[in-house]
C-alpha cells in the first residue's frame, strides 16, 4: 500500500497564519461552533467547581471510625477536580472565551448538584452520583466535539478518565464501608433561623 501523501500547501498555511494572527489559537481549520464549545466548557467548569466545594465540605465534615481514610480520599478528589477546573478555564481562554467563575448561578450552570449528605456513607453516595453525572455529560460533550475540536475533545477525554477513576474509588469505598457496618453517626441538625 502506498503511503498517504501530505496534501496541505505549507505556503498557504503560513499566509493564513499571518493574516489572522489576532485570532491566536483559532485557525481556519477550527470547525467547531466556538460559542457552543465555550458554553459547554463553562458548564463543565461550574461542574468541577461545585465538585471541589462538595468534596471539601465532605473532607472537613467526615466523622466516624473510618472517616480519616475516607476524608483523605475526599481531599485527593477535591484537588484533582480543582486541577480539572484550571485546565478547562485555560482551554476557554485559548478559544478566546471568558471562564465564568462567578458564584452567581454556579449551581444552575453545573451539571452536578451540591448535596451535603447526612453521614459518611451519604457523603460518598452523593459524590458518586455527581461523578456519574459528570461521566455521562462529559461523554456527551466529547461526542458533540467529534473531530471539530480535537484539542478540547482530548482534554475532556482525560478529565472523563479521571472522573471514571473517582467513581470507581467511591464505589469501592461504599463496598468496604458496608462490610464494616457504617454508616457513621449523622452530623448534628442545623438550627433553623430565628430558633435558638
C-alpha positions as protocol buffer text, in pm:
chain_id: "A"
residue {
  index: 1
  type: UNK
  ca { x: 0 y: 0 z: 0 }
}
residue {
  index: 2
  type: UNK
  ca { x: 140 y: 340 z: -97 }
}
residue {
  index: 3
  type: UNK
  ca { x: 197 y: 596 z: 180 }
}
residue {
  index: 4
  type: UNK
  ca { x: -68 y: 866 z: 210 }
}
residue {
  index: 5
  type: UNK
  ca { x: 72 y: 1198 z: 86 }
}
residue {
  index: 6
  type: UNK
  ca { x: 54 y: 1515 z: 295 }
}
residue {
  index: 7
  type: UNK
  ca { x: -156 y: 1743 z: 77 }
}
residue {
  index: 8
  type: UNK
  ca { x: -159 y: 2078 z: 260 }
}
residue {
  index: 9
  type: UNK
  ca { x: 18 y: 2366 z: 98 }
}
residue {
  index: 10
  type: UNK
  ca { x: 261 y: 2494 z: 362 }
}
residue {
  index: 11
  type: UNK
  ca { x: 284 y: 2834 z: 195 }
}
residue {
  index: 12
  type: UNK
  ca { x: -94 y: 2876 z: 221 }
}
residue {
  index: 13
  type: UNK
  ca { x: -85 y: 2774 z: 587 }
}
residue {
  index: 14
  type: UNK
  ca { x: 190 y: 3029 z: 654 }
}
residue {
  index: 15
  type: UNK
  ca { x: -4 y: 3304 z: 475 }
}
residue {
  index: 16
  type: UNK
  ca { x: -328 y: 3230 z: 668 }
}
residue {
  index: 17
  type: UNK
  ca { x: -136 y: 3228 z: 998 }
}
residue {
  index: 18
  type: UNK
  ca { x: -5 y: 3580 z: 931 }
}
residue {
  index: 19
  type: UNK
  ca { x: -338 y: 3715 z: 804 }
}
residue {
  index: 20
  type: UNK
  ca { x: -536 y: 3621 z: 1114 }
}
residue {
  index: 21
  type: UNK
  ca { x: -272 y: 3649 z: 1385 }
}
residue {
  index: 22
  type: UNK
  ca { x: -519 y: 3829 z: 1616 }
}
residue {
  index: 23
  type: UNK
  ca { x: -721 y: 3506 z: 1648 }
}
residue {
  index: 24
  type: UNK
  ca { x: -450 y: 3328 z: 1849 }
}
residue {
  index: 25
  type: UNK
  ca { x: -504 y: 2954 z: 1854 }
}
residue {
  index: 26
  type: UNK
  ca { x: -820 y: 2971 z: 1644 }
}
residue {
  index: 27
  type: UNK
  ca { x: -727 y: 2898 z: 1284 }
}
residue {
  index: 28
  type: UNK
  ca { x: -932 y: 2842 z: 969 }
}
residue {
  index: 29
  type: UNK
  ca { x: -908 y: 2469 z: 1038 }
}
residue {
  index: 30
  type: UNK
  ca { x: -1113 y: 2505 z: 1358 }
}
residue {
  index: 31
  type: UNK
  ca { x: -1458 y: 2381 z: 1254 }
}
residue {
  index: 32
  type: UNK
  ca { x: -1647 y: 2361 z: 1584 }
}
residue {
  index: 33
  type: UNK
  ca { x: -1909 y: 2615 z: 1689 }
}
residue {
  index: 34
  type: UNK
  ca { x: -1677 y: 2808 z: 1921 }
}
residue {
  index: 35
  type: UNK
  ca { x: -1961 y: 2982 z: 2107 }
}
residue {
  index: 36
  type: UNK
  ca { x: -2126 y: 2648 z: 2190 }
}
residue {
  index: 37
  type: UNK
  ca { x: -1793 y: 2489 z: 2288 }
}
residue {
  index: 38
  type: UNK
  ca { x: -1721 y: 2777 z: 2528 }
}
residue {
  index: 39
  type: UNK
  ca { x: -2072 y: 2744 z: 2676 }
}
residue {
  index: 40
  type: UNK
  ca { x: -2022 y: 2368 z: 2726 }
}
residue {
  index: 41
  type: UNK
  ca { x: -1679 y: 2427 z: 2880 }
}
residue {
  index: 42
  type: UNK
  ca { x: -1819 y: 2688 z: 3118 }
}
residue {
  index: 43
  type: UNK
  ca { x: -2082 y: 2435 z: 3227 }
}
residue {
  index: 44
  type: UNK
  ca { x: -1806 y: 2178 z: 3283 }
}
residue {
  index: 45
  type: UNK
  ca { x: -1608 y: 2443 z: 3474 }
}
residue {
  index: 46
  type: UNK
  ca { x: -1908 y: 2506 z: 3700 }
}
residue {
  index: 47
  type: UNK
  ca { x: -1947 y: 2130 z: 3748 }
}
residue {
  index: 48
  type: UNK
  ca { x: -1585 y: 2097 z: 3857 }
}
residue {
  index: 49
  type: UNK
  ca { x: -1610 y: 2394 z: 4096 }
}
residue {
  index: 50
  type: UNK
  ca { x: -1925 y: 2251 z: 4257 }
}
residue {
  index: 51
  type: UNK
  ca { x: -1746 y: 1917 z: 4292 }
}
residue {
  index: 52
  type: UNK
  ca { x: -1447 y: 2085 z: 4458 }
}
residue {
  index: 53
  type: UNK
  ca { x: -1678 y: 2257 z: 4707 }
}
residue {
  index: 54
  type: UNK
  ca { x: -1874 y: 1940 z: 4785 }
}
residue {
  index: 55
  type: UNK
  ca { x: -1557 y: 1730 z: 4828 }
}
residue {
  index: 56
  type: UNK
  ca { x: -1402 y: 1999 z: 5053 }
}
residue {
  index: 57
  type: UNK
  ca { x: -1715 y: 2008 z: 5266 }
}
residue {
  index: 58
  type: UNK
  ca { x: -1711 y: 1630 z: 5293 }
}
residue {
  index: 59
  type: UNK
  ca { x: -1340 y: 1635 z: 5378 }
}
residue {
  index: 60
  type: UNK
  ca { x: -1398 y: 1864 z: 5675 }
}
residue {
  index: 61
  type: UNK
  ca { x: -1726 y: 1706 z: 5789 }
}
residue {
  index: 62
  type: UNK
  ca { x: -1631 y: 1338 z: 5764 }
}
residue {
  index: 63
  type: UNK
  ca { x: -1695 y: 1173 z: 6102 }
}
residue {
  index: 64
  type: UNK
  ca { x: -1679 y: 817 z: 6222 }
}
residue {
  index: 65
  type: UNK
  ca { x: -1429 y: 542 z: 6290 }
}
residue {
  index: 66
  type: UNK
  ca { x: -1339 y: 513 z: 5920 }
}
residue {
  index: 67
  type: UNK
  ca { x: -1350 y: 886 z: 5845 }
}
residue {
  index: 68
  type: UNK
  ca { x: -976 y: 951 z: 5831 }
}
residue {
  index: 69
  type: UNK
  ca { x: -907 y: 739 z: 5523 }
}
residue {
  index: 70
  type: UNK
  ca { x: -1231 y: 846 z: 5352 }
}
residue {
  index: 71
  type: UNK
  ca { x: -1157 y: 1213 z: 5422 }
}
residue {
  index: 72
  type: UNK
  ca { x: -814 y: 1170 z: 5263 }
}
residue {
  index: 73
  type: UNK
  ca { x: -988 y: 1037 z: 4951 }
}
residue {
  index: 74
  type: UNK
  ca { x: -1226 y: 1336 z: 4953 }
}
residue {
  index: 75
  type: UNK
  ca { x: -932 y: 1576 z: 4971 }
}
residue {
  index: 76
  type: UNK
  ca { x: -747 y: 1400 z: 4690 }
}
residue {
  index: 77
  type: UNK
  ca { x: -1057 y: 1418 z: 4470 }
}
residue {
  index: 78
  type: UNK
  ca { x: -1112 y: 1786 z: 4557 }
}
residue {
  index: 79
  type: UNK
  ca { x: -758 y: 1868 z: 4449 }
}
residue {
  index: 80
  type: UNK
  ca { x: -795 y: 1672 z: 4124 }
}
residue {
  index: 81
  type: UNK
  ca { x: -1127 y: 1842 z: 4047 }
}
residue {
  index: 82
  type: UNK
  ca { x: -957 y: 2179 z: 4102 }
}
residue {
  index: 83
  type: UNK
  ca { x: -692 y: 2074 z: 3850 }
}
residue {
  index: 84
  type: UNK
  ca { x: -969 y: 1988 z: 3603 }
}
residue {
  index: 85
  type: UNK
  ca { x: -1129 y: 2330 z: 3657 }
}
residue {
  index: 86
  type: UNK
  ca { x: -797 y: 2500 z: 3588 }
}
residue {
  index: 87
  type: UNK
  ca { x: -744 y: 2303 z: 3266 }
}
residue {
  index: 88
  type: UNK
  ca { x: -1096 y: 2383 z: 3145 }
}
residue {
  index: 89
  type: UNK
  ca { x: -1057 y: 2755 z: 3225 }
}
residue {
  index: 90
  type: UNK
  ca { x: -727 y: 2758 z: 3037 }
}
residue {
  index: 91
  type: UNK
  ca { x: -890 y: 2599 z: 2732 }
}
residue {
  index: 92
  type: UNK
  ca { x: -1175 y: 2853 z: 2741 }
}
residue {
  index: 93
  type: UNK
  ca { x: -921 y: 3135 z: 2724 }
}
residue {
  index: 94
  type: UNK
  ca { x: -735 y: 2961 z: 2439 }
}
residue {
  index: 95
  type: UNK
  ca { x: -1064 y: 2967 z: 2248 }
}
residue {
  index: 96
  type: UNK
  ca { x: -1085 y: 3343 z: 2313 }
}
residue {
  index: 97
  type: UNK
  ca { x: -1362 y: 3297 z: 2567 }
}
residue {
  index: 98
  type: UNK
  ca { x: -1403 y: 3405 z: 2928 }
}
residue {
  index: 99
  type: UNK
  ca { x: -1414 y: 3142 z: 3202 }
}
residue {
  index: 100
  type: UNK
  ca { x: -1716 y: 3201 z: 3425 }
}
residue {
  index: 101
  type: UNK
  ca { x: -1605 y: 3181 z: 3788 }
}
residue {
  index: 102
  type: UNK
  ca { x: -1896 y: 3387 z: 3917 }
}
residue {
  index: 103
  type: UNK
  ca { x: -2064 y: 3229 z: 4220 }
}
residue {
  index: 104
  type: UNK
  ca { x: -2394 y: 3372 z: 4096 }
}
residue {
  index: 105
  type: UNK
  ca { x: -2569 y: 3099 z: 3900 }
}
residue {
  index: 106
  type: UNK
  ca { x: -2294 y: 2845 z: 3971 }
}
residue {
  index: 107
  type: UNK
  ca { x: -2539 y: 2566 z: 4057 }
}
residue {
  index: 108
  type: UNK
  ca { x: -2759 y: 2638 z: 3757 }
}
residue {
  index: 109
  type: UNK
  ca { x: -2454 y: 2612 z: 3524 }
}
residue {
  index: 110
  type: UNK
  ca { x: -2324 y: 2295 z: 3693 }
}
residue {
  index: 111
  type: UNK
  ca { x: -2434 y: 1955 z: 3572 }
}
residue {
  index: 112
  type: UNK
  ca { x: -2383 y: 1812 z: 3923 }
}
residue {
  index: 113
  type: UNK
  ca { x: -2577 y: 1906 z: 4236 }
}
residue {
  index: 114
  type: UNK
  ca { x: -2433 y: 2019 z: 4567 }
}
residue {
  index: 115
  type: UNK
  ca { x: -2568 y: 1778 z: 4829 }
}
residue {
  index: 116
  type: UNK
  ca { x: -2400 y: 1760 z: 5167 }
}
residue {
  index: 117
  type: UNK
  ca { x: -2519 y: 1419 z: 5288 }
}
residue {
  index: 118
  type: UNK
  ca { x: -2613 y: 1321 z: 5643 }
}
residue {
  index: 119
  type: UNK
  ca { x: -2329 y: 1083 z: 5728 }
}
residue {
  index: 120
  type: UNK
  ca { x: -2013 y: 934 z: 5579 }
}
residue {
  index: 121
  type: UNK
  ca { x: -2199 y: 687 z: 5359 }
}
residue {
  index: 122
  type: UNK
  ca { x: -2438 y: 958 z: 5233 }
}
residue {
  index: 123
  type: UNK
  ca { x: -2141 y: 1179 z: 5151 }
}
residue {
  index: 124
  type: UNK
  ca { x: -1978 y: 904 z: 4946 }
}
residue {
  index: 125
  type: UNK
  ca { x: -2307 y: 829 z: 4769 }
}
residue {
  index: 126
  type: UNK
  ca { x: -2360 y: 1197 z: 4681 }
}
residue {
  index: 127
  type: UNK
  ca { x: -2006 y: 1220 z: 4546 }
}
residue {
  index: 128
  type: UNK
  ca { x: -2059 y: 903 z: 4344 }
}
residue {
  index: 129
  type: UNK
  ca { x: -2385 y: 1039 z: 4199 }
}
residue {
  index: 130
  type: UNK
  ca { x: -2203 y: 1360 z: 4099 }
}
residue {
  index: 131
  type: UNK
  ca { x: -1922 y: 1164 z: 3936 }
}
residue {
  index: 132
  type: UNK
  ca { x: -2174 y: 956 z: 3741 }
}
residue {
  index: 133
  type: UNK
  ca { x: -2344 y: 1276 z: 3620 }
}
residue {
  index: 134
  type: UNK
  ca { x: -2008 y: 1419 z: 3511 }
}
residue {
  index: 135
  type: UNK
  ca { x: -1920 y: 1094 z: 3332 }
}
residue {
  index: 136
  type: UNK
  ca { x: -2238 y: 1098 z: 3125 }
}
residue {
  index: 137
  type: UNK
  ca { x: -2237 y: 1471 z: 3050 }
}
residue {
  index: 138
  type: UNK
  ca { x: -1865 y: 1478 z: 2963 }
}
residue {
  index: 139
  type: UNK
  ca { x: -1911 y: 1178 z: 2735 }
}
residue {
  index: 140
  type: UNK
  ca { x: -2185 y: 1372 z: 2554 }
}
residue {
  index: 141
  type: UNK
  ca { x: -1955 y: 1676 z: 2521 }
}
residue {
  index: 142
  type: UNK
  ca { x: -1684 y: 1452 z: 2373 }
}
residue {
  index: 143
  type: UNK
  ca { x: -1930 y: 1304 z: 2123 }
}
residue {
  index: 144
  type: UNK
  ca { x: -2052 y: 1652 z: 2031 }
}
residue {
  index: 145
  type: UNK
  ca { x: -1696 y: 1773 z: 1967 }
}
residue {
  index: 146
  type: UNK
  ca { x: -1607 y: 1478 z: 1744 }
}
residue {
  index: 147
  type: UNK
  ca { x: -1327 y: 1584 z: 1511 }
}
residue {
  index: 148
  type: UNK
  ca { x: -1427 y: 1952 z: 1501 }
}
residue {
  index: 149
  type: UNK
  ca { x: -1214 y: 2040 z: 1808 }
}
residue {
  index: 150
  type: UNK
  ca { x: -966 y: 1761 z: 1881 }
}
residue {
  index: 151
  type: UNK
  ca { x: -779 y: 1960 z: 2148 }
}
residue {
  index: 152
  type: UNK
  ca { x: -1090 y: 2016 z: 2360 }
}
residue {
  index: 153
  type: UNK
  ca { x: -1203 y: 1660 z: 2294 }
}
residue {
  index: 154
  type: UNK
  ca { x: -870 y: 1519 z: 2423 }
}
residue {
  index: 155
  type: UNK
  ca { x: -886 y: 1747 z: 2728 }
}
residue {
  index: 156
  type: UNK
  ca { x: -1236 y: 1625 z: 2810 }
}
residue {
  index: 157
  type: UNK
  ca { x: -1137 y: 1262 z: 2744 }
}
residue {
  index: 158
  type: UNK
  ca { x: -857 y: 1296 z: 3000 }
}
residue {
  index: 159
  type: UNK
  ca { x: -1093 y: 1450 z: 3255 }
}
residue {
  index: 160
  type: UNK
  ca { x: -1355 y: 1182 z: 3181 }
}
residue {
  index: 161
  type: UNK
  ca { x: -1098 y: 911 z: 3255 }
}
residue {
  index: 162
  type: UNK
  ca { x: -1026 y: 1072 z: 3594 }
}
residue {
  index: 163
  type: UNK
  ca { x: -1399 y: 1101 z: 3673 }
}
residue {
  index: 164
  type: UNK
  ca { x: -1440 y: 731 z: 3596 }
}
residue {
  index: 165
  type: UNK
  ca { x: -1149 y: 658 z: 3831 }
}
residue {
  index: 166
  type: UNK
  ca { x: -1313 y: 871 z: 4102 }
}
residue {
  index: 167
  type: UNK
  ca { x: -1641 y: 683 z: 4058 }
}
residue {
  index: 168
  type: UNK
  ca { x: -1460 y: 350 z: 4093 }
}
residue {
  index: 169
  type: UNK
  ca { x: -1280 y: 474 z: 4408 }
}
residue {
  index: 170
  type: UNK
  ca { x: -1610 y: 583 z: 4563 }
}
residue {
  index: 171
  type: UNK
  ca { x: -1789 y: 260 z: 4472 }
}
residue {
  index: 172
  type: UNK
  ca { x: -1505 y: 67 z: 4636 }
}
residue {
  index: 173
  type: UNK
  ca { x: -1529 y: 284 z: 4949 }
}
residue {
  index: 174
  type: UNK
  ca { x: -1903 y: 220 z: 4971 }
}
residue {
  index: 175
  type: UNK
  ca { x: -1848 y: -152 z: 4938 }
}
residue {
  index: 176
  type: UNK
  ca { x: -1575 y: -154 z: 5204 }
}
residue {
  index: 177
  type: UNK
  ca { x: -1775 y: 59 z: 5449 }
}
residue {
  index: 178
  type: UNK
  ca { x: -2081 y: -160 z: 5403 }
}
residue {
  index: 179
  type: UNK
  ca { x: -1871 y: -458 z: 5514 }
}
residue {
  index: 180
  type: UNK
  ca { x: -1755 y: -263 z: 5821 }
}
residue {
  index: 181
  type: UNK
  ca { x: -2102 y: -168 z: 5943 }
}
residue {
  index: 182
  type: UNK
  ca { x: -2110 y: 204 z: 5856 }
}
residue {
  index: 183
  type: UNK
  ca { x: -2293 y: 449 z: 5835 }
}
residue {
  index: 184
  type: UNK
  ca { x: -2133 y: 669 z: 6092 }
}
residue {
  index: 185
  type: UNK
  ca { x: -2319 y: 895 z: 6332 }
}
residue {
  index: 186
  type: UNK
  ca { x: -2512 y: 1164 z: 6144 }
}
residue {
  index: 187
  type: UNK
  ca { x: -2393 y: 1521 z: 6183 }
}
residue {
  index: 188
  type: UNK
  ca { x: -2598 y: 1746 z: 6412 }
}
residue {
  index: 189
  type: UNK
  ca { x: -2907 y: 1901 z: 6256 }
}
residue {
  index: 190
  type: UNK
  ca { x: -2881 y: 2263 z: 6153 }
}
residue {
  index: 191
  type: UNK
  ca { x: -3071 y: 2512 z: 6364 }
}
residue {
  index: 192
  type: UNK
  ca { x: -3350 y: 2693 z: 6185 }
}
residue {
  index: 193
  type: UNK
  ca { x: -3311 y: 3070 z: 6159 }
}
residue {
  index: 194
  type: UNK
  ca { x: -3481 y: 3255 z: 6443 }
}
residue {
  index: 195
  type: UNK
  ca { x: -3497 y: 2949 z: 6669 }
}
residue {
  index: 196
  type: UNK
  ca { x: -3241 y: 2943 z: 6939 }
}
